[in-house]
Amino acid sequence: MFNRNPLRQSIKAVTATVTTAALVTGLALSTTATAQERVRWQVPIAFPSHWVGLSTPIVHMTETVRTISGGNIDMRYYEPDELIPPFEILDAVSEGQFNAGFTWLGYDQGRIPVLPLLAGPPFGMEPPAFMAWHYFGGGDELLQEVYEPYGVTALLCGVIGPEAAGWFAEPLDSLDQIDGLRIRFAGIGGQVMEKLGASVTMLPGGELYQAMDRGVIDAMEFSAPAVDRILGVADIVQNYILPGWHQTYTTSHLLINTEAWEDLSDLTRAQIEVGCRSATLFGFSESEWENPQAMHDFEADGVNLQVLSPEILAELEEVTNTTLDEIAAGDEMFARVLESQREWMQVHGVWHDKGHLPRSYYGGVAE
């Protein structure tokens, strides 16, 4: 019979070929999954698993890796304090108590000063520039060098955009108001706050609401709006300070005991790495979806969303650069990472400034 629709026949032929190929591939993957080693790891995490962009990536990662390995890799995560306190994850992984842990690297800055540069520094890059530097600009190599003495391999497994600068009892009109405050502030931003006269403490996220409510601290920063909404601090304080000058990106990492990592097959390591890359994209996208909605909720509830003046930001940047240079003078690794990041920011800055529309044109409408 004459073929009146050769295109349809071609499509059918292609579909049949693709279906056959998919079945063959599926069988091959099934056979590979069956033959693959079985991994059963307990993974303590630093934040509750429902915190947007901070811990939701580990949920996504474990589900993804379980699926692509045909169930052979089961990295079961445990909520903070179920296995160990959040601040003990590095030691537990380094000593082999657990094969892996999921955390914010900056928690260990007391003994590894360079970590805040890799976890989220003040006046640093935005997430796209950071990811470019990490994957292509030598950032990952520097990260592995930092953790090598501890017998740990670190995988980037999440990144979100800027945090908020914090919750304050009163609008912040002058940096003189920082002097004497008892404040929860993390990373290098906390050292900047100390230079401005604040008494800085580091409390885990789960303790912040009570600390603010009971007056243990006068002000605090923790994360981006979507996570701050979960904490419920807006019930106590109505002044939300922006932008997050102190942490222009925030990373999450999967820390893995290096001996355990090297004992895995190439296939298993590749699947875990793919899971973390997928989780990084997932967490960034999810946080960019949730953060503006959280901001909208805050405004609807009467929260004052204060944007710091250019003058205050300039003062903060000056103190920040002084602080960074002081730390670099006393720590070789810090100096190397800082130099690498600053060099890339100079290069990327041309693209950032000239290749993108000014922020005032967001949405195609100039303000």
PEBEL-V90393 format. One record per backbone hydrogen bond with DSSP energy under -1.0 kcal/mol. NH is the residue of the N-H (numbers start at 0). CO is the residue of the C=O. E is the energy in kcal/mol with one decimal. If there is no record, write none. Layout:
# PEBEL-V90393
NH:CO:E, NH:CO:E
This chain:
# PEBEL-V90393
8:4:-1.9, 9:5:-2.4, 10:6:-2.6, 11:7:-2.5, 12:8:-2.4, 13:9:-2.9, 14:10:-3.0, 15:11:-2.6, 16:12:-2.3, 17:13:-3.0, 18:14:-2.8, 19:15:-2.4, 20:16:-2.7, 21:17:-2.7, 22:18:-2.3, 23:19:-2.5, 24:20:-3.0, 25:21:-2.9, 26:22:-2.5, 27:23:-2.3, 28:24:-3.1, 29:25:-2.6, 30:26:-2.6, 31:27:-2.7, 32:28:-3.2, 33:29:-2.4, 34:30:-2.0, 35:31:-1.6, 38:71:-3.3, 40:73:-1.7, 42:75:-2.9, 44:77:-1.9, 45:101:-1.7, 50:47:-2.0, 54:50:-2.3, 55:50:-1.7, 57:54:-1.2, 58:54:-1.2, 59:55:-2.3, 60:56:-2.9, 61:57:-2.4, 62:58:-1.9, 63:59:-2.5, 64:60:-2.8, 65:61:-2.0, 66:62:-1.8, 67:63:-2.7, 68:64:-1.4, 69:66:-1.6, 70:65:-2.9, 71:68:-1.1, 73:38:-3.0, 75:40:-1.9, 75:73:-1.0, 77:42:-2.3, 80:83:-1.9, 81:78:-2.1, 87:84:-1.8, 88:85:-1.2, 91:87:-2.3, 92:88:-2.3, 93:89:-3.0, 94:90:-2.5, 96:91:-1.8, 97:91:-1.6, 100:254:-2.1, 101:43:-2.5, 102:252:-2.2, 106:103:-1.7, 107:104:-2.1, 108:105:-1.7, 110:107:-1.1, 111:107:-1.8, 114:111:-1.9, 116:113:-1.5, 117:114:-1.2, 118:114:-1.5, 119:115:-2.7, 122:244:-3.0, 129:125:-2.4, 130:126:-2.9, 131:127:-2.0, 132:128:-2.3, 133:129:-3.1, 134:130:-2.7, 135:131:-2.4, 136:132:-1.1, 138:132:-2.2, 139:133:-2.0, 141:137:-2.0, 142:138:-2.2, 143:139:-2.4, 144:140:-1.8, 145:141:-2.1, 146:142:-1.6, 147:143:-1.3, 149:146:-1.4, 150:147:-1.8, 151:146:-1.6, 152:255:-3.2, 154:253:-2.3, 156:251:-2.8, 159:249:-2.2, 162:246:-1.9, 163:222:-1.8, 164:240:-1.9, 166:219:-3.5, 167:238:-1.9, 176:173:-1.6, 177:174:-1.6, 179:196:-2.4, 180:177:-2.3, 182:198:-2.6, 183:218:-2.0, 184:200:-1.2, 191:187:-1.9, 192:188:-2.2, 193:189:-1.9, 194:190:-1.9, 195:191:-1.2, 196:193:-1.8, 197:192:-2.4, 198:180:-3.5, 200:182:-2.2, 206:203:-1.9, 207:204:-1.3, 210:206:-1.8, 211:207:-2.5, 212:208:-2.8, 213:209:-2.5, 215:210:-1.9, 216:210:-1.3, 217:181:-3.5, 218:181:-1.5, 219:166:-1.8, 220:183:-2.0, 227:223:-2.6, 228:224:-2.4, 230:226:-1.9, 231:227:-1.2, 234:231:-1.8, 235:232:-2.3, 236:232:-2.4, 239:303:-2.9, 240:165:-3.4, 241:305:-3.1, 244:242:-2.1, 246:243:-1.2, 247:120:-1.6, 249:159:-1.8, 250:118:-2.1, 251:157:-2.5, 252:102:-2.4, 253:154:-2.6, 254:100:-3.2, 255:152:-3.0, 256:98:-2.7, 257:150:-2.7, 260:256:-2.5, 261:257:-2.8, 262:258:-1.3, 263:260:-1.1, 268:264:-2.4, 269:265:-2.4, 270:266:-2.2, 271:267:-2.1, 272:268:-2.5, 273:269:-2.6, 274:270:-2.2, 275:271:-2.1, 276:272:-2.3, 277:273:-2.5, 278:274:-2.2, 279:275:-2.1, 280:276:-1.8, 281:277:-2.6, 282:278:-3.0, 283:279:-2.0, 284:280:-2.4, 285:281:-2.8, 286:282:-2.3, 287:283:-2.1, 288:284:-1.3, 289:285:-2.4, 290:286:-2.9, 293:289:-2.3, 294:290:-2.4, 295:291:-2.0, 296:292:-2.2, 297:293:-2.5, 298:294:-2.4, 299:295:-2.3, 300:296:-1.6, 301:298:-1.6, 302:297:-2.5, 303:237:-3.4, 305:239:-2.3, 305:303:-1.1, 307:241:-3.0, 312:308:-2.4, 313:309:-2.2, 314:310:-1.9, 315:311:-2.6, 316:312:-2.5, 317:313:-1.9, 318:314:-2.2, 319:315:-2.5, 320:316:-2.7, 321:317:-1.8, 322:318:-2.3, 323:319:-3.0, 324:320:-2.3, 325:321:-2.0, 326:322:-2.3, 327:323:-2.5, 328:324:-1.8, 329:326:-1.0, 334:330:-2.2, 335:331:-2.2, 336:332:-2.5, 337:333:-2.7, 338:334:-2.4, 339:335:-2.2, 340:336:-2.7, 341:337:-2.7, 342:338:-2.4, 343:339:-2.0, 344:340:-2.5, 345:341:-1.8, 346:342:-1.8, 347:343:-3.5, 348:344:-1.9, 351:347:-3.0, 352:348:-2.8, 353:349:-2.5, 354:350:-2.0, 360:357:-2.3, 361:358:-1.9, 363:360:-3.0
